[in-house]
Amino acid sequence: MGTVLSIEYDPNRSARIALLQYEDGEKSYIIAPEGVKAGDKVISGEKVEPRPGNCMPMKSIRWA
């Protein structure tokens, strides 16, 4: 799980980037999904809630 520290401008992209800090202290950037803001938690895994910023395998997505 990571926490969004900030949403930043990247002059090399048309999208904003999000700086994440993970529980172990590591930091990294991702392309910021629309609707994600500083302070939000993002999670990657097999069974996570489908919401902006979270990441899961295609097979785990429930299709209507």
All heavy atoms as TSV, in Angstrom:
chain	resi	resn	atom	element	x	y	z
A	1	MET	N	N	0.850	-1.172	0.000
A	1	MET	CA	C	0.000	0.000	0.000
A	1	MET	C	C	0.896	1.235	0.000
A	1	MET	O	O	1.934	1.267	0.654
A	1	MET	CB	C	-0.908	0.012	1.222
A	1	MET	CG	C	-1.729	1.269	1.285
A	1	MET	SD	S	-3.090	1.356	2.454
A	1	MET	CE	C	-2.453	0.657	3.917
A	2	GLY	N	N	0.479	2.242	-0.739
A	2	GLY	CA	C	1.221	3.494	-0.804
A	2	GLY	C	C	0.310	4.674	-0.527
A	2	GLY	O	O	-0.896	4.597	-0.719
A	3	THR	N	N	0.900	5.752	-0.087
A	3	THR	CA	C	0.180	6.987	0.168
A	3	THR	C	C	0.644	8.021	-0.843
A	3	THR	O	O	1.844	8.181	-1.062
A	3	THR	CB	C	0.466	7.501	1.597
A	3	THR	OG1	O	0.105	6.490	2.528
A	3	THR	CG2	C	-0.309	8.760	1.891
A	4	VAL	N	N	-0.293	8.717	-1.449
A	4	VAL	CA	C	0.040	9.772	-2.405
A	4	VAL	C	C	0.538	10.980	-1.616
A	4	VAL	O	O	-0.191	11.536	-0.801
A	4	VAL	CB	C	-1.185	10.154	-3.272
A	4	VAL	CG1	C	-0.831	11.291	-4.218
A	4	VAL	CG2	C	-1.716	8.951	-4.020
A	5	LEU	N	N	1.807	11.334	-1.846
A	5	LEU	CA	C	2.374	12.497	-1.161
A	5	LEU	C	C	2.054	13.787	-1.898
A	5	LEU	O	O	1.793	14.810	-1.277
A	5	LEU	CB	C	3.891	12.348	-1.027
A	5	LEU	CG	C	4.392	11.208	-0.144
A	5	LEU	CD1	C	5.916	11.198	-0.132
A	5	LEU	CD2	C	3.848	11.326	1.261
A	6	SER	N	N	2.112	13.728	-3.240
A	6	SER	CA	C	1.840	14.927	-4.023
A	6	SER	C	C	1.503	14.563	-5.461
A	6	SER	O	O	1.861	13.497	-5.938
A	6	SER	CB	C	3.048	15.873	-3.999
A	6	SER	OG	O	4.161	15.249	-4.610
A	7	ILE	N	N	0.799	15.475	-6.125
A	7	ILE	CA	C	0.533	15.391	-7.558
A	7	ILE	C	C	1.393	16.470	-8.192
A	7	ILE	O	O	1.354	17.630	-7.783
A	7	ILE	CB	C	-0.965	15.639	-7.877
A	7	ILE	CG1	C	-1.864	14.679	-7.088
A	7	ILE	CG2	C	-1.215	15.548	-9.377
A	7	ILE	CD1	C	-1.710	13.225	-7.434
A	8	GLU	N	N	2.204	16.083	-9.185
A	8	GLU	CA	C	3.188	17.000	-9.739
A	8	GLU	C	C	3.075	17.126	-11.253
A	8	GLU	O	O	2.569	16.231	-11.925
A	8	GLU	CB	C	4.597	16.525	-9.373
A	8	GLU	CG	C	4.806	16.425	-7.875
A	8	GLU	CD	C	6.169	15.895	-7.488
A	8	GLU	OE1	O	7.066	15.828	-8.369
A	8	GLU	OE2	O	6.350	15.549	-6.321
A	9	TYR	N	N	3.586	18.221	-11.748
A	9	TYR	CA	C	3.662	18.476	-13.183
A	9	TYR	C	C	4.926	17.829	-13.733
A	9	TYR	O	O	5.990	17.915	-13.128
A	9	TYR	CB	C	3.705	19.987	-13.430
A	9	TYR	CG	C	3.996	20.364	-14.861
A	9	TYR	CD1	C	3.024	20.214	-15.837
A	9	TYR	CD2	C	5.237	20.860	-15.226
A	9	TYR	CE1	C	3.289	20.559	-17.162
A	9	TYR	CE2	C	5.507	21.207	-16.534
A	9	TYR	CZ	C	4.529	21.043	-17.502
A	9	TYR	OH	O	4.792	21.372	-18.800
A	10	ASP	N	N	4.804	17.151	-14.865
A	10	ASP	CA	C	5.955	16.585	-15.557
A	10	ASP	C	C	5.991	17.209	-16.952
A	10	ASP	O	O	5.074	16.996	-17.742
A	10	ASP	CB	C	5.821	15.070	-15.653
A	10	ASP	CG	C	7.003	14.408	-16.352
A	10	ASP	OD1	O	7.848	15.114	-16.932
A	10	ASP	OD2	O	7.083	13.169	-16.318
A	11	PRO	N	N	7.021	17.992	-17.274
A	11	PRO	CA	C	7.051	18.674	-18.565
A	11	PRO	C	C	7.155	17.735	-19.763
A	11	PRO	O	O	6.945	18.140	-20.891
A	11	PRO	CB	C	8.291	19.567	-18.465
A	11	PRO	CG	C	9.144	18.919	-17.440
A	11	PRO	CD	C	8.195	18.271	-16.467
A	12	ASN	N	N	7.445	16.454	-19.526
A	12	ASN	CA	C	7.592	15.481	-20.602
A	12	ASN	C	C	6.323	14.680	-20.854
A	12	ASN	O	O	6.333	13.755	-21.663
A	12	ASN	CB	C	8.747	14.534	-20.294
A	12	ASN	CG	C	10.058	15.275	-20.175
A	12	ASN	OD1	O	10.415	16.042	-21.050
A	12	ASN	ND2	N	10.737	15.076	-19.070
A	13	ARG	N	N	5.238	14.988	-20.150
A	13	ARG	CA	C	3.989	14.239	-20.284
A	13	ARG	C	C	2.801	15.194	-20.373
A	13	ARG	O	O	2.871	16.318	-19.920
A	13	ARG	CB	C	3.766	13.331	-19.072
A	13	ARG	CG	C	4.847	12.347	-18.824
A	13	ARG	CD	C	4.545	11.538	-17.570
A	13	ARG	NE	N	5.681	10.763	-17.169
A	13	ARG	CZ	C	6.003	9.585	-17.684
A	13	ARG	NH1	N	5.250	9.047	-18.604
A	13	ARG	NH2	N	7.061	8.933	-17.266
A	14	SER	N	N	1.706	14.679	-20.890
A	14	SER	CA	C	0.479	15.471	-20.894
A	14	SER	C	C	-0.348	15.181	-19.639
A	14	SER	O	O	-1.328	15.848	-19.377
A	14	SER	CB	C	-0.345	15.184	-22.148
A	14	SER	OG	O	-0.678	13.820	-22.206
A	15	ALA	N	N	0.055	14.168	-18.879
A	15	ALA	CA	C	-0.640	13.806	-17.640
A	15	ALA	C	C	0.209	14.213	-16.435
A	15	ALA	O	O	1.429	14.343	-16.533
A	15	ALA	CB	C	-0.878	12.303	-17.601
A	16	ARG	N	N	-0.436	14.413	-15.315
A	16	ARG	CA	C	0.276	14.677	-14.059
A	16	ARG	C	C	0.854	13.361	-13.537
A	16	ARG	O	O	0.412	12.274	-13.918
A	16	ARG	CB	C	-0.672	15.260	-13.008
A	16	ARG	CG	C	-1.298	16.568	-13.403
A	16	ARG	CD	C	-0.306	17.666	-13.253
A	16	ARG	NE	N	-0.901	18.955	-13.633
A	16	ARG	CZ	C	-0.372	20.097	-13.322
A	16	ARG	NH1	N	0.730	20.152	-12.643
A	16	ARG	NH2	N	-0.937	21.206	-13.724
A	17	ILE	N	N	1.827	13.451	-12.628
A	17	ILE	CA	C	2.383	12.273	-11.983
A	17	ILE	C	C	2.142	12.373	-10.482
A	17	ILE	O	O	2.012	13.473	-9.934
A	17	ILE	CB	C	3.878	12.086	-12.291
A	17	ILE	CG1	C	4.688	13.333	-11.913
A	17	ILE	CG2	C	4.077	11.724	-13.760
A	17	ILE	CD1	C	6.187	13.164	-12.090
A	18	ALA	N	N	2.054	11.214	-9.834
A	18	ALA	CA	C	1.813	11.173	-8.393
A	18	ALA	C	C	3.038	10.577	-7.705
A	18	ALA	O	O	3.542	9.528	-8.119
A	18	ALA	CB	C	0.586	10.315	-8.086
A	19	LEU	N	N	3.532	11.249	-6.677
A	19	LEU	CA	C	4.618	10.723	-5.866
A	19	LEU	C	C	4.005	9.880	-4.757
A	19	LEU	O	O	3.181	10.372	-3.984
A	19	LEU	CB	C	5.451	11.861	-5.274
A	19	LEU	CG	C	6.575	11.446	-4.323
A	19	LEU	CD1	C	7.594	10.552	-5.033
A	19	LEU	CD2	C	7.256	12.680	-3.743
A	20	LEU	N	N	4.399	8.592	-4.703
A	20	LEU	CA	C	3.886	7.679	-3.689
A	20	LEU	C	C	4.970	7.366	-2.679
A	20	LEU	O	O	6.141	7.273	-3.032
A	20	LEU	CB	C	3.447	6.354	-4.320
A	20	LEU	CG	C	2.381	6.377	-5.388
A	20	LEU	CD1	C	2.076	4.951	-5.833
A	20	LEU	CD2	C	1.137	7.060	-4.904
A	21	GLN	N	N	4.559	7.171	-1.423
A	21	GLN	CA	C	5.464	6.650	-0.409
A	21	GLN	C	C	4.833	5.379	0.132
A	21	GLN	O	O	3.682	5.380	0.572
A	21	GLN	CB	C	5.702	7.638	0.727
A	21	GLN	CG	C	6.674	7.064	1.743
A	21	GLN	CD	C	7.171	8.098	2.731
A	21	GLN	OE1	O	6.697	9.227	2.770
A	21	GLN	NE2	N	8.135	7.705	3.516
A	22	TYR	N	N	5.617	4.293	0.066
A	22	TYR	CA	C	5.135	2.998	0.519
A	22	TYR	C	C	5.417	2.802	2.000
A	22	TYR	O	O	6.180	3.555	2.608
A	22	TYR	CB	C	5.771	1.886	-0.319
A	22	TYR	CG	C	5.377	1.982	-1.766
A	22	TYR	CD1	C	6.205	2.613	-2.693
A	22	TYR	CD2	C	4.157	1.495	-2.209
A	22	TYR	CE1	C	5.837	2.729	-4.022
A	22	TYR	CE2	C	3.777	1.617	-3.537
A	22	TYR	CZ	C	4.625	2.229	-4.439
A	22	TYR	OH	O	4.251	2.349	-5.750
A	23	GLU	N	N	4.822	1.777	2.582
A	23	GLU	CA	C	4.941	1.529	4.023
A	23	GLU	C	C	6.390	1.316	4.468
A	23	GLU	O	O	6.733	1.605	5.604
A	23	GLU	CB	C	4.079	0.332	4.411
A	23	GLU	CG	C	2.598	0.614	4.244
A	23	GLU	CD	C	1.733	-0.607	4.476
A	23	GLU	OE1	O	2.208	-1.744	4.275
A	23	GLU	OE2	O	0.571	-0.408	4.854
A	24	ASP	N	N	7.239	0.793	3.563
A	24	ASP	CA	C	8.641	0.552	3.920
A	24	ASP	C	C	9.517	1.798	3.735
A	24	ASP	O	O	10.732	1.744	3.926
A	24	ASP	CB	C	9.210	-0.608	3.109
A	24	ASP	CG	C	9.276	-0.346	1.606
A	24	ASP	OD1	O	8.864	0.753	1.166
A	24	ASP	OD2	O	9.730	-1.244	0.880
A	25	GLY	N	N	8.901	2.928	3.353
A	25	GLY	CA	C	9.624	4.180	3.191
A	25	GLY	C	C	10.067	4.470	1.767
A	25	GLY	O	O	10.502	5.579	1.467
A	26	GLU	N	N	9.987	3.489	0.879
A	26	GLU	CA	C	10.376	3.694	-0.523
A	26	GLU	C	C	9.411	4.658	-1.196
A	26	GLU	O	O	8.224	4.681	-0.896
A	26	GLU	CB	C	10.363	2.351	-1.255
A	26	GLU	CG	C	10.846	2.453	-2.683
A	26	GLU	CD	C	10.902	1.108	-3.372
A	26	GLU	OE1	O	10.930	0.078	-2.690
A	26	GLU	OE2	O	10.908	1.104	-4.613
A	27	LYS	N	N	9.940	5.451	-2.119
A	27	LYS	CA	C	9.120	6.405	-2.870
A	27	LYS	C	C	9.239	6.103	-4.351
A	27	LYS	O	O	10.290	5.670	-4.821
A	27	LYS	CB	C	9.567	7.841	-2.609
A	27	LYS	CG	C	9.337	8.304	-1.187
A	27	LYS	CD	C	9.814	9.716	-0.991
A	27	LYS	CE	C	9.624	10.159	0.453
A	27	LYS	NZ	N	10.145	11.508	0.673
A	28	SER	N	N	8.160	6.338	-5.098
A	28	SER	CA	C	8.185	6.183	-6.555
A	28	SER	C	C	7.077	7.022	-7.170
A	28	SER	O	O	6.179	7.495	-6.476
A	28	SER	CB	C	8.036	4.716	-6.952
A	28	SER	OG	O	6.747	4.249	-6.639
A	29	TYR	N	N	7.162	7.188	-8.486
A	29	TYR	CA	C	6.159	7.942	-9.226
A	29	TYR	C	C	5.295	7.003	-10.056
A	29	TYR	O	O	5.769	5.979	-10.543
A	29	TYR	CB	C	6.827	8.942	-10.186
A	29	TYR	CG	C	7.399	10.154	-9.501
A	29	TYR	CD1	C	8.753	10.238	-9.196
A	29	TYR	CD2	C	6.586	11.233	-9.175
A	29	TYR	CE1	C	9.276	11.360	-8.580
A	29	TYR	CE2	C	7.103	12.359	-8.555
A	29	TYR	CZ	C	8.450	12.415	-8.265
A	29	TYR	OH	O	8.956	13.533	-7.651
A	30	ILE	N	N	4.027	7.383	-10.225
A	30	ILE	CA	C	3.123	6.724	-11.155
A	30	ILE	C	C	2.407	7.820	-11.940
A	30	ILE	O	O	2.394	8.983	-11.515
A	30	ILE	CB	C	2.079	5.816	-10.456
A	30	ILE	CG1	C	1.162	6.639	-9.538
A	30	ILE	CG2	C	2.750	4.694	-9.695
A	30	ILE	CD1	C	-0.062	5.883	-9.034
A	31	ILE	N	N	1.818	7.460	-13.076
A	31	ILE	CA	C	0.946	8.397	-13.781
A	31	ILE	C	C	-0.268	8.595	-12.882
A	31	ILE	O	O	-0.880	7.625	-12.423
A	31	ILE	CB	C	0.502	7.838	-15.145
A	31	ILE	CG1	C	1.706	7.504	-16.023
A	31	ILE	CG2	C	-0.456	8.794	-15.836
A	31	ILE	CD1	C	2.477	8.684	-16.518
A	32	ALA	N	N	-0.623	9.821	-12.588
A	32	ALA	CA	C	-1.709	10.104	-11.656
A	32	ALA	C	C	-3.074	9.881	-12.319
A	32	ALA	O	O	-3.420	10.591	-13.261
A	32	ALA	CB	C	-1.613	11.529	-11.144
A	33	PRO	N	N	-3.840	8.904	-11.827
A	33	PRO	CA	C	-5.192	8.723	-12.349
A	33	PRO	C	C	-6.070	9.918	-11.973
A	33	PRO	O	O	-5.873	10.544	-10.925
A	33	PRO	CB	C	-5.700	7.474	-11.638
A	33	PRO	CG	C	-4.492	6.805	-11.082
A	33	PRO	CD	C	-3.507	7.892	-10.830
A	34	GLU	N	N	-7.024	10.250	-12.827
A	34	GLU	CA	C	-7.933	11.354	-12.553
A	34	GLU	C	C	-8.694	11.070	-11.260
A	34	GLU	O	O	-9.189	9.973	-11.046
A	34	GLU	CB	C	-8.924	11.511	-13.705
A	34	GLU	CG	C	-9.729	12.777	-13.636
A	34	GLU	CD	C	-10.551	13.000	-14.886
A	34	GLU	OE1	O	-10.063	12.676	-15.985
A	34	GLU	OE2	O	-11.674	13.490	-14.748
A	35	GLY	N	N	-8.752	12.049	-10.378
A	35	GLY	CA	C	-9.485	11.909	-9.130
A	35	GLY	C	C	-8.617	11.560	-7.933
A	35	GLY	O	O	-9.066	11.625	-6.797
A	36	VAL	N	N	-7.346	11.184	-8.151
A	36	VAL	CA	C	-6.444	10.872	-7.037
A	36	VAL	C	C	-5.833	12.167	-6.546
A	36	VAL	O	O	-5.448	13.035	-7.328
A	36	VAL	CB	C	-5.345	9.882	-7.497
A	36	VAL	CG1	C	-4.294	9.700	-6.429
A	36	VAL	CG2	C	-5.968	8.549	-7.849
A	37	LYS	N	N	-5.742	12.295	-5.203
A	37	LYS	CA	C	-5.186	13.521	-4.621
A	37	LYS	C	C	-4.241	13.170	-3.479
A	37	LYS	O	O	-4.222	12.028	-3.005
A	37	LYS	CB	C	-6.306	14.445	-4.143
A	37	LYS	CG	C	-7.202	13.837	-3.105
A	37	LYS	CD	C	-8.407	14.717	-2.817
A	37	LYS	CE	C	-9.339	14.147	-1.798
A	37	LYS	NZ	N	-9.697	12.770	-1.883
A	38	ALA	N	N	-3.464	14.137	-3.038
A	38	ALA	CA	C	-2.523	13.924	-1.939
A	38	ALA	C	C	-3.268	13.405	-0.713
A	38	ALA	O	O	-4.356	13.872	-0.393
A	38	ALA	CB	C	-1.792	15.223	-1.615
A	39	GLY	N	N	-2.682	12.405	-0.076
A	39	GLY	CA	C	-3.282	11.802	1.108
A	39	GLY	C	C	-4.048	10.523	0.814
A	39	GLY	O	O	-4.316	9.742	1.725
A	40	ASP	N	N	-4.410	10.281	-0.454
A	40	ASP	CA	C	-5.122	9.052	-0.819
A	40	ASP	C	C	-4.200	7.850	-0.665
A	40	ASP	O	O	-2.991	7.949	-0.825
A	40	ASP	CB	C	-5.614	9.099	-2.266
A	40	ASP	CG	C	-6.800	10.021	-2.467
A	40	ASP	OD1	O	-7.344	10.526	-1.460
A	40	ASP	OD2	O	-7.182	10.235	-3.626
A	41	LYS	N	N	-4.788	6.703	-0.367
A	41	LYS	CA	C	-4.070	5.434	-0.294
A	41	LYS	C	C	-4.333	4.672	-1.581
A	41	LYS	O	O	-5.463	4.646	-2.076
A	41	LYS	CB	C	-4.568	4.586	0.879
A	41	LYS	CG	C	-4.504	5.277	2.224
A	41	LYS	CD	C	-3.124	5.253	2.777
A	41	LYS	CE	C	-3.158	5.784	4.211
A	41	LYS	NZ	N	-1.895	6.243	4.665
A	42	VAL	N	N	-3.287	4.066	-2.155
A	42	VAL	CA	C	-3.435	3.228	-3.336
A	42	VAL	C	C	-2.870	1.843	-3.019
A	42	VAL	O	O	-1.887	1.717	-2.293
A	42	VAL	CB	C	-2.755	3.835	-4.582
A	42	VAL	CG1	C	-3.458	5.103	-5.010
A	42	VAL	CG2	C	-1.294	4.101	-4.357
A	43	ILE	N	N	-3.513	0.819	-3.563
A	43	ILE	CA	C	-3.164	-0.563	-3.260
A	43	ILE	C	C	-3.052	-1.351	-4.561
A	43	ILE	O	O	-3.829	-1.149	-5.487
A	43	ILE	CB	C	-4.240	-1.212	-2.357
A	43	ILE	CG1	C	-4.456	-0.379	-1.098
A	43	ILE	CG2	C	-3.868	-2.634	-1.996
A	43	ILE	CD1	C	-5.648	-0.806	-0.280
A	44	SER	N	N	-2.104	-2.286	-4.609
A	44	SER	CA	C	-1.978	-3.221	-5.722
A	44	SER	C	C	-2.181	-4.628	-5.174
A	44	SER	O	O	-1.697	-4.940	-4.089
A	44	SER	CB	C	-0.584	-3.146	-6.345
A	44	SER	OG	O	-0.386	-1.914	-6.959
A	45	GLY	N	N	-2.888	-5.458	-5.927
A	45	GLY	CA	C	-3.073	-6.844	-5.494
A	45	GLY	C	C	-4.188	-7.534	-6.243
A	45	GLY	O	O	-4.858	-6.951	-7.095
A	46	GLU	N	N	-4.383	-8.796	-5.925
A	46	GLU	CA	C	-5.405	-9.629	-6.568
A	46	GLU	C	C	-6.821	-9.190	-6.202
A	46	GLU	O	O	-7.692	-9.138	-7.035
A	46	GLU	CB	C	-5.222	-11.096	-6.154
A	46	GLU	CG	C	-4.014	-11.754	-6.761
A	46	GLU	CD	C	-4.305	-12.363	-8.113
A	46	GLU	OE1	O	-5.453	-12.754	-8.377
A	46	GLU	OE2	O	-3.347	-12.435	-8.914
A	47	LYS	N	N	-7.043	-8.917	-4.922
A	47	LYS	CA	C	-8.399	-8.619	-4.450
A	47	LYS	C	C	-8.414	-7.265	-3.746
A	47	LYS	O	O	-8.388	-7.190	-2.526
A	47	LYS	CB	C	-8.875	-9.708	-3.505
A	47	LYS	CG	C	-8.925	-11.082	-4.152
A	47	LYS	CD	C	-9.520	-12.110	-3.221
A	47	LYS	CE	C	-9.434	-13.497	-3.752
A	47	LYS	NZ	N	-10.164	-13.809	-4.913
A	48	VAL	N	N	-8.423	-6.217	-4.553
A	48	VAL	CA	C	-8.492	-4.867	-4.006
A	48	VAL	C	C	-9.750	-4.187	-4.525
A	48	VAL	O	O	-10.319	-4.596	-5.533
A	48	VAL	CB	C	-7.243	-4.026	-4.366
A	48	VAL	CG1	C	-5.994	-4.643	-3.784
A	48	VAL	CG2	C	-7.101	-3.840	-5.852
A	49	GLU	N	N	-10.178	-3.173	-3.820
A	49	GLU	CA	C	-11.360	-2.422	-4.245
A	49	GLU	C	C	-11.059	-1.680	-5.545
A	49	GLU	O	O	-10.031	-1.011	-5.657
A	49	GLU	CB	C	-11.724	-1.419	-3.153
A	49	GLU	CG	C	-12.922	-0.575	-3.476
A	49	GLU	CD	C	-13.183	0.483	-2.405
A	49	GLU	OE1	O	-12.565	0.438	-1.337
A	49	GLU	OE2	O	-14.012	1.361	-2.688
A	50	PRO	N	N	-11.926	-1.800	-6.549
A	50	PRO	CA	C	-11.683	-1.080	-7.805
A	50	PRO	C	C	-12.007	0.406	-7.650
A	50	PRO	O	O	-13.165	0.806	-7.627
A	50	PRO	CB	C	-12.629	-1.762	-8.799
A	50	PRO	CG	C	-13.696	-2.366	-7.963
A	50	PRO	CD	C	-13.091	-2.666	-6.627
A	51	ARG	N	N	-10.977	1.215	-7.498
A	51	ARG	CA	C	-11.134	2.660	-7.384
A	51	ARG	C	C	-9.906	3.329	-7.976
A	51	ARG	O	O	-8.875	2.685	-8.159
A	51	ARG	CB	C	-11.380	3.097	-5.952
A	51	ARG	CG	C	-10.390	2.588	-4.979
A	51	ARG	CD	C	-10.659	3.052	-3.579
A	51	ARG	NE	N	-9.329	3.355	-3.051
A	51	ARG	CZ	C	-9.069	4.211	-2.135
A	51	ARG	NH1	N	-10.008	4.888	-1.574
A	51	ARG	NH2	N	-7.845	4.418	-1.744
A	52	PRO	N	N	-9.966	4.601	-8.300
A	52	PRO	CA	C	-8.838	5.275	-8.949
A	52	PRO	C	C	-7.537	5.117	-8.159
A	52	PRO	O	O	-7.495	5.344	-6.952
A	52	PRO	CB	C	-9.268	6.740	-8.997
A	52	PRO	CG	C	-10.763	6.678	-8.999
A	52	PRO	CD	C	-11.104	5.499	-8.130
A	53	GLY	N	N	-6.492	4.690	-8.863
A	53	GLY	CA	C	-5.175	4.512	-8.255
A	53	GLY	C	C	-4.845	3.085	-7.910
A	53	GLY	O	O	-3.691	2.702	-7.909
A	54	ASN	N	N	-5.862	2.279	-7.591
A	54	ASN	CA	C	-5.605	0.889	-7.260
A	54	ASN	C	C	-5.258	0.111	-8.523
A	54	ASN	O	O	-5.681	0.451	-9.618
A	54	ASN	CB	C	-6.808	0.250	-6.567
A	54	ASN	CG	C	-6.974	0.728	-5.149
A	54	ASN	OD1	O	-6.123	1.433	-4.621
A	54	ASN	ND2	N	-8.069	0.360	-4.524
A	55	CYS	N	N	-4.483	-0.970	-8.345
A	55	CYS	CA	C	-4.021	-1.767	-9.476
A	55	CYS	C	C	-4.314	-3.239	-9.201
A	55	CYS	O	O	-4.038	-3.726	-8.104
A	55	CYS	CB	C	-2.524	-1.544	-9.653
A	55	CYS	SG	S	-1.838	-2.428	-11.038
A	56	MET	N	N	-4.894	-3.913	-10.202
A	56	MET	CA	C	-5.194	-5.338	-10.056
A	56	MET	C	C	-5.083	-6.017	-11.410
A	56	MET	O	O	-5.174	-5.350	-12.444
A	56	MET	CB	C	-6.596	-5.521	-9.483
A	56	MET	CG	C	-7.712	-5.092	-10.419
A	56	MET	SD	S	-9.335	-5.151	-9.703
A	56	MET	CE	C	-9.328	-3.655	-8.754
A	57	PRO	N	N	-4.896	-7.339	-11.423
A	57	PRO	CA	C	-4.850	-8.048	-12.701
A	57	PRO	C	C	-6.213	-7.986	-13.405
A	57	PRO	O	O	-7.265	-7.910	-12.747
A	57	PRO	CB	C	-4.534	-9.496	-12.321
A	57	PRO	CG	C	-4.170	-9.487	-10.881
A	57	PRO	CD	C	-4.664	-8.211	-10.293
A	58	MET	N	N	-6.183	-8.031	-14.730
A	58	MET	CA	C	-7.432	-7.979	-15.509
A	58	MET	C	C	-8.404	-9.083	-15.081
A	58	MET	O	O	-9.596	-8.863	-15.050
A	58	MET	CB	C	-7.129	-8.114	-17.003
A	58	MET	CG	C	-6.445	-6.911	-17.596
A	58	MET	SD	S	-7.498	-5.477	-17.711
A	58	MET	CE	C	-8.557	-5.932	-19.047
A	59	LYS	N	N	-7.887	-10.266	-14.747
A	59	LYS	CA	C	-8.772	-11.381	-14.370
A	59	LYS	C	C	-9.544	-11.095	-13.078
A	59	LYS	O	O	-10.555	-11.727	-12.822
A	59	LYS	CB	C	-7.979	-12.679	-14.235
A	59	LYS	CG	C	-7.027	-12.703	-13.068
A	59	LYS	CD	C	-6.294	-14.010	-12.971
A	59	LYS	CE	C	-5.394	-14.007	-11.728
A	59	LYS	NZ	N	-4.707	-15.256	-11.585
A	60	SER	N	N	-9.082	-10.147	-12.275
A	60	SER	CA	C	-9.751	-9.828	-11.014
A	60	SER	C	C	-10.833	-8.755	-11.150
A	60	SER	O	O	-11.564	-8.494	-10.203
A	60	SER	CB	C	-8.730	-9.351	-9.987
A	60	SER	OG	O	-7.788	-10.366	-9.704
A	61	ILE	N	N	-10.917	-8.138	-12.327
A	61	ILE	CA	C	-11.913	-7.076	-12.531
A	61	ILE	C	C	-13.275	-7.695	-12.789
A	61	ILE	O	O	-13.416	-8.567	-13.632
A	61	ILE	CB	C	-11.510	-6.162	-13.709
A	61	ILE	CG1	C	-10.188	-5.469	-13.373
A	61	ILE	CG2	C	-12.607	-5.152	-14.011
A	61	ILE	CD1	C	-9.628	-4.651	-14.518
A	62	ARG	N	N	-14.250	-7.265	-12.013
A	62	ARG	CA	C	-15.615	-7.754	-12.187
A	62	ARG	C	C	-16.291	-6.972	-13.292
A	62	ARG	O	O	-16.396	-5.743	-13.219
A	62	ARG	CB	C	-16.400	-7.569	-10.885
A	62	ARG	CG	C	-17.057	-8.836	-10.428
A	62	ARG	CD	C	-17.802	-8.633	-9.158
A	62	ARG	NE	N	-19.163	-8.232	-9.525
A	62	ARG	CZ	C	-19.982	-7.582	-8.747
A	62	ARG	NH1	N	-19.599	-7.228	-7.564
A	62	ARG	NH2	N	-21.177	-7.269	-9.146
A	63	TRP	N	N	-16.736	-7.615	-14.327
A	63	TRP	CA	C	-17.398	-6.957	-15.447
A	63	TRP	C	C	-18.907	-7.046	-15.246
A	63	TRP	O	O	-19.430	-8.065	-14.852
A	63	TRP	CB	C	-16.997	-7.621	-16.762
A	63	TRP	CG	C	-15.537	-7.560	-16.993
A	63	TRP	CD1	C	-14.638	-8.560	-16.720
A	63	TRP	CD2	C	-14.763	-6.465	-17.454
A	63	TRP	NE1	N	-13.375	-8.143	-17.009
A	63	TRP	CE2	C	-13.405	-6.861	-17.478
A	63	TRP	CE3	C	-15.069	-5.185	-17.879
A	63	TRP	CZ2	C	-12.380	-6.031	-17.888
A	63	TRP	CZ3	C	-14.033	-4.357	-18.292
A	63	TRP	CH2	C	-12.717	-4.773	-18.299
A	64	ALA	N	N	-19.582	-5.980	-15.535
A	64	ALA	CA	C	-21.036	-5.934	-15.359
A	64	ALA	C	C	-21.748	-6.744	-16.415
A	64	ALA	O	O	-21.301	-7.069	-17.431
A	64	ALA	CB	C	-21.524	-4.497	-15.413
